[in-house]
Amino acid sequence: MGEAQDQSEIFRGTQAGGALRDARSVQGTPAAAAPAFILGEELADMADADPRVVALTADLASANRLVEFKARHPGRFFDMGIAEKNMLTVAAGLAACGYVPFAATFASFCALLGAEQIRTDCAYPRMKVRAIGHHSGISMGFYGTSHHATEDLAMMRSIADLTVVCAADANALRAILRESVDHPGAMYIRLGRGRDPVVYQEVPALRFGQATRLRDGSDITIITTGAVVRATLDAAELLAAEGIEARVLDMHTVKPLDLAALEAAARETGAILTVEEANIVGGLGGAAAEALVDMPRIPFRRHGVPDEFAPVGPPAALYAHYRLDAAGIAAVARETLKRA
Amino acid sequence: MSEARMGPGSNSDAFLADRARFVRTETVRLSRIAGAGHYSSTFSAAELFACLYYDHLKLDPANPAWEERDRFVLSKGHAAIGLYPVLADLGFFAPSALDDYTRLGSPFGDHPDMKKIAGVDFSSGSLGHGLSIGLGMALAGRIGGKGYRVHVMLGDGELHEGQIWEAAMAAGHYRTQGLVAIVDRNTLCIDGTTEEIMSVEPIEDRFAAFGWAVSRIDGHDIPTIRATLRALKPAGEGKPQLIVADTIKGKGVKRMEMALNWHVGNLVGQDYDDVMAELMGEEA
């Protein structure tokens, strides 16, 4: 049954060329299109009401579901081919004429290959480009290091005038996309692979720069972002069963960081742990560490991908390998408290 | 402010030649304020600047954000020192604003900042980006049903940048006829000639293969530049348009013409006076 369930999530594409003979065969890329990836649908809904919304991608419309945007707004959709730098700078040109372009591709190509375009053409002239890096972190699993993006948070965070936001799940992404249209300046929006477990049952009232407190507790604050928010909440429940009450903050906006929430955590709870699906160098943990230098001393630990290139493996196995699943995060939280 | 009139054919060839000279003398003056400047790659573009701004582009200096205006993207942003005086001359800002060019807090740096300078349609400086910017602007015009054209001035060495060819391919694919690329073909980059360092020829064939309509002209001949700009097709569906303008790097100052070591420099004292006199047509 497990196998059948897995198959139901797999995008089969069209069945041109004759039917497949074995039910276990798959046509198309399994990672390509989970129904939960709402990016195209949500942007198309927004574009219905807002003529400024345009969308671009770099030959990944089927993976990020911008095909749904293209179907409904073909005149405002541009597939730029496998040319990410051009895509981002074209988006800046569109923004210079009053549009709000959402330019989406794998995070490894969006943020790493396109770093200079995001900096020089989007952030510096404060263009309202929304550079969307999806399949971030290690969520590309066995596709390997070329397709992993564990450096993007650190890189994007070092760019002035760039808002850096991570979506925890589909509803968070909806909120981020909607809020982004009237937000000034350029943004980097970091997504998982579109099948992230649910954190928000409804579209949250999300404000950039203001962490969302998902759970309260005073023993430890776990600050997390993006696709590992759900695992962090689950870890908090494991800890609660042992009598450890954790505050959990969804620090969706990694830049500008919510310093007030950080300081409150430092004053009101016993320790701080950051959890991110990114290299611990320079990402959310790095941001928190920099800010905590000026705040009350408190046991603090960064948890994420260590400073190494991740091995290949199925995503779930990689999360377990790096203790980014609920059990792993809970274990790291316990260690953090032991040092306290 | 000069007695410039806006719109095609409003100004004489002689007036445009005078404005090209103005670009050069202002470049020399401003470079001395900064203590360094990009002389020779601005001089090569002086007639192109004059013809674009005083004869061709549809602009309103009183309303720099006019949505219907033609766009100009100086992708070779290091020639901004020649663009600023033109923008001031046309009334985008007071010419005196340039008197503290590049000093601490000045809006005017070696490369242009659209957020600080009226009339600059996009910030530039990192080579290879401007054609993509122009393509985005042209696509925006298409979405919005605007009739403006977008003109992008590229350096010839800039054609080494891979992103130029991403943009060239995409512009050909999307058939953005309103996108006009002008290559200032002065043949020199920093380390040598383009053909020694990294060859860019045949430029027309390369762009034509990417779906562009191409032409090649003498980039210092004002009647030819005017006629070429006048013959450009309007915005719409069709081949994007390339003008390769053959120019002389350092044109107008003998010691700088085709001289590698004048890509940047600083003229002071008697050298400054000599060069100014040469540009003004006087014997030193």
Interface residues (C-beta under 8 A of the other chain):
Chain A: V54 G75 R76 F78 M80 G81 A83 K85 N86 T89 V90 A91 A92 G93 L94 A95 A96 C97 G98 Y99 P101 E116 Q117 T120 D121 Y124 P125 R126
Chain B: E67 D113 M114 K115 D121 F122 S123 G125 S126 H129 S132 I133 G134 L135 G136 M137 A138 L139 A140 G141 I143 G144 G162 Q163 E166 A167 M169 A170 H173 Y174
